[in-house]
């Protein structure tokens, strides 16, 4: 076996240029696979981060069926017990209560329907990025009771700027009567998320509760965990604990199931890329092995003549393919590392790109993982061995006398 | 049907036809002959007379269209590819006109290859390689690669490889074709010496006068048939 390995290793370097070209072609394929994987991991992390950090949070608590109906009367049951429990929960790092209502917003120039969120400015800072996305003016301050934050697109639509006044109209929870407040634009945010920039406004939670006639009423509590991976589990002690009193708690994959579908699609896309790349690898290897095989037909015939069994010839061809795979993998790992490393430093600007309900809010950086440099090379190696079976069988079946005659 | 094992090759009515561009070529037409131990014989004849085809048929490299061949008493048409490989490995040494060495293996690795297939241990292989290299006058060349040797030296290594496992028969297809007459004559003398001292049988396929002169037995082939089979005096 060792003899065949030595022979195979030396054989692939008989035509260095051909080995280098084939190895580089396969290596580029492997590098592309490593890079694509790293890009998809980065994209996935970016999307999760975009979804969970910007506004959604890693988990939310609502009254049962609130998410389906969005009825303003459906506030969280026993809110003070829920809040107190959240404060004591070890998994919870930050949380923020919200009151939510459909509303009409009016400026002297225009009118627009939207969702208005009543927030606790200090707590909200720790679960969302509205404060970090202020394009003009200031985030809500404690003392600005009548302040409102609106998005950039909405400001343009309403033709208002910081300091201008707007009228917000909501329907009261119990009576259904209209309730209006005149608020002053404290700040204008720009999140790159169209739904937020055009369709959301933020005001103090107490003010909105008053307008809705729901003193102390909370529609939503958004939560960030101490460990982000915790939210990826389907059933957690958190969801179990807070799904009581007629409330329901859900982690972000349940809140945005389409994201899970996107990730499955991403994995599928990676498989497609892998299939294409492996297709290139197949032709590269088969071509190289057959060229090498036909070039050395006489030599193989001599080996057979002197007593090498057909299985010996097959082993030799497979080991040559394995040797070629080793060379290709070394090239591929180096190329893949360099390419991915450069991109992890420079990043790719996909900000503002909306995909399956998630909008990229940050630069996209590929994420290198040890797995990419182990799994993909092993796959390339195994695949190369698999592909080499065909030329190996062909070589094993050769008619010695014909090969000797043709070669001479 | 078993045959006398002192008869290394027994061929009975061998016929070999093959197609070339849809034309059937009758390369060998009913050949009977026997190669005995210690023979130093040559199959001679002009190009296209069927020498190489006959050699291939009797060594199991090719399958006759009809007829039977026994190699050391074994009917080769009844053997599997694997059994034939093993039979050739243990009983026949091959020498081809194009030197046929593996260029990426050193002289020592080329010579020891068959012993390796036979499972001879490393120490013994090395001892026998050094011994045979001394016999063929290439002592000190064991670490060289074939492209670093002259044509004559390469053919000596090919002879060494064929002999080293001490087969019953060495088949040599035009062994002097690519050599000058002096080198060719030297190699033939060496082979004849081995035949006389070690009792190794040699069967050449040639149209080289030099080989014919050195051979003890001439089997003359014409149009795929034996025209004459004579032992020289």
Boltz contact constraints between the chains, C-beta under 6 A:
constraints:
  - contact:
      token1: [A, 3]
      token2: [B, 116]
      max_distance: 6.0
  - contact:
      token1: [A, 10]
      token2: [B, 104]
      max_distance: 6.0
  - contact:
      token1: [A, 11]
      token2: [B, 104]
      max_distance: 6.0
  - contact:
      token1: [A, 302]
      token2: [B, 100]
      max_distance: 6.0
  - contact:
      token1: [A, 305]
      token2: [B, 61]
      max_distance: 6.0
  - contact:
      token1: [A, 305]
      token2: [B, 94]
      max_distance: 6.0
  - contact:
      token1: [A, 306]
      token2: [B, 94]
      max_distance: 6.0
  - contact:
      token1: [A, 306]
      token2: [B, 114]
      max_distance: 6.0
  - contact:
      token1: [A, 307]
      token2: [B, 85]
      max_distance: 6.0
  - contact:
      token1: [A, 307]
      token2: [B, 88]
      max_distance: 6.0
  - contact:
      token1: [A, 307]
      token2: [B, 89]
      max_distance: 6.0
  - contact:
      token1: [A, 307]
      token2: [B, 114]
      max_distance: 6.0
  - contact:
      token1: [A, 307]
      token2: [B, 117]
      max_distance: 6.0
  - contact:
      token1: [A, 309]
      token2: [B, 82]
      max_distance: 6.0
  - contact:
      token1: [A, 309]
      token2: [B, 85]
      max_distance: 6.0
  - contact:
      token1: [A, 310]
      token2: [B, 81]
      max_distance: 6.0
  - contact:
      token1: [A, 400]
      token2: [B, 61]
      max_distance: 6.0
  - contact:
      token1: [A, 401]
      token2: [B, 56]
      max_distance: 6.0
  - contact:
      token1: [A, 401]
      token2: [B, 61]
      max_distance: 6.0
  - contact:
      token1: [A, 401]
      token2: [B, 62]
      max_distance: 6.0
